[in-house]
Amino acid sequence: MDALRKILVVVDPTTTAQPCIVKAARLAQAFGAELELFICDSSAELRASRFAAAEMYEVAAERNRAVHDGQLESLAAPLRQRGLKIATDVVFHDPLHAGIVEKIRALRPDLVIKDTHYHSAMRRALFTNTDWHLIRECAPPLLLSKPAAWRSQVKLAAALDPGHADDKPAALDRELLACAERLALGLHGEVRAVHVFNPAPVIASVTPAASIYAGPTYVDAELVKSLREMHQRDFGAVVAEVPAFTDRADLIEGVPPEALPSYALAHDIDVMVLGAVARGALRRLLVGSTAERLLDRLPCDILVVKPSQLVKEMQA
């Protein structure tokens, strides 16, 4: 996120609560950015393709467009009164996520903001969810906004992985720090860096099968200590490059889907900045796996950032 000039806000037309707009307006005010409020509706197209003739589709689409235009204008009016530059747009597209991705590719925003709500494990297993697709296919940084409002002094945390798991580019950690720092400066907020290391896989790989049931050993304790020192060295080297994170970097032991939500609660984090990576030919299926596992567990907003090289490839 080199600059923040244009923000795309994906508006949910089925609800009156729009926390993402409140946060987008705060960002626009802080950075002098333009906002575009955007509704993508698949319902009219679905009705047309399955049940109705083309003439009925046109009528349904125009009726829905008028409703959505009115919704967006009612949301935009108070923001314009505050001096913000607001554009609005409505499209009909099925599937929903594909219409949003098309809009992102055409507009090329510096940031995309969308509200997200709790999704049960059953719902995730049975239904395609727009959030999961956007984590994979949205090239610019994607802010998935939870219902809770930001504090007056926004607190951001960049979740780093200096071990470069999942083929993550080393440069991505620096991009996460830079992104978190830039937002914190503009919002007059606070930043932290956090790295979660999990010694269990290494311990399991060097522990003889016969001793697994014997419980922790002295060797395990020494190994954990050694791993912690190694991770602290790598983590400290990255964080030391950005003075804003001096004395604001935390190394914790555990697995990210469990440790990061606890960390966010303990430190009153408003936004957790996460990196999303891709691996080989299955890129679209594997981008953002950690972010996806964290989405429902984190009590705060999630800002998903992709490596700059991947963003260039996606926008090409």
Secondary structure as GFF3:
##gff-version 3
##sequence-region A 1 316
A	DSSP	beta_strand	6	10	.	.	.	ID=ss1
A	DSSP	alpha_helix	19	31	.	.	.	ID=ss2
A	DSSP	beta_strand	34	41	.	.	.	ID=ss3
A	DSSP	alpha_helix	43	50	.	.	.	ID=ss4
A	DSSP	alpha_helix	54	81	.	.	.	ID=ss5
A	DSSP	beta_strand	86	92	.	.	.	ID=ss6
A	DSSP	alpha_helix	96	107	.	.	.	ID=ss7
A	DSSP	beta_strand	111	115	.	.	.	ID=ss8
A	DSSP	alpha_helix	121	126	.	.	.	ID=ss9
A	DSSP	alpha_helix	130	137	.	.	.	ID=ss10
A	DSSP	beta_strand	142	145	.	.	.	ID=ss11
A	DSSP	beta_strand	155	160	.	.	.	ID=ss12
A	DSSP	three_ten_helix	165	167	.	.	.	ID=ss13
A	DSSP	alpha_helix	170	187	.	.	.	ID=ss14
A	DSSP	beta_strand	190	197	.	.	.	ID=ss15
A	DSSP	alpha_helix	200	206	.	.	.	ID=ss16
A	DSSP	three_ten_helix	209	214	.	.	.	ID=ss17
A	DSSP	alpha_helix	218	239	.	.	.	ID=ss18
A	DSSP	three_ten_helix	243	245	.	.	.	ID=ss19
A	DSSP	beta_strand	249	253	.	.	.	ID=ss20
A	DSSP	alpha_helix	256	266	.	.	.	ID=ss21
A	DSSP	beta_strand	271	275	.	.	.	ID=ss22
A	DSSP	three_ten_helix	280	282	.	.	.	ID=ss23
A	DSSP	alpha_helix	283	286	.	.	.	ID=ss24
A	DSSP	alpha_helix	289	295	.	.	.	ID=ss25
A	DSSP	beta_strand	301	305	.	.	.	ID=ss26
A	DSSP	alpha_helix	308	315	.	.	.	ID=ss27
###
